[in-house]
């Protein structure tokens, strides 16, 4: 089943609204997590890299620092505009395109590295996206997915909280679910890394969504059970929490000649 047009419209609406704030939010360029992302991509000068659902081009521009040939694609025109501005400001030559991750307009085996960050939880069919990423990756190249991976026992509550915060959220996969998608796409698991990304709730919530989320997090904090899987706490400047992030790296197998 193809992702619905209404969901695609919801994504574009959400990220058009948040394009500039999203691009300026410090956690998206946080030093330690970005260093882990770049290291996982194992990028080198002259390689061809594709950043799928690239948003405001933060990862794409970091990869371009290694003098790789980087392309970024995103469904939301406002995000691509932010990405182009970012690349121009930093002096990087990155090729950005408006496009749909489920139908990448690139030939098979076009890239040495294919990466997506913080996007799979917006996808109705992430397995199809991963298959497309694998298709455009060259044999022996790397496919890298970075996203929130809640614990299985917290997945339902985590998704509920995230949907309140972001209506374009579908479901954050558990790590085992993400690994399974890679196996289904014919990819070989190379490595898995995990980190927690601290955020302040008020930084990423629209004013109209604040009361419901504040109540939800207050209940979770008071219970001491961490049902949301975010280890939330109340600080002087408001509620803080952690996104549970995983980096999964797969290798695309070599194509064997037919005997």
PyMOL commands that set and color helices and strands:
alter all, ss='L'
color gray80, all
select helices_A, chain A and resi 5-17+19-24+26-29+31-41+58-64+77-90+120-122+126-136+152-165+175-184+201-204+207-223
alter helices_A, ss='H'
color red, helices_A
select strands_A, chain A and resi 48-52+69-74+95-98+111-117+137-148+187-200+233-235+238-252
alter strands_A, ss='S'
color yellow, strands_A
deselect
rebuild
show_as cartoon
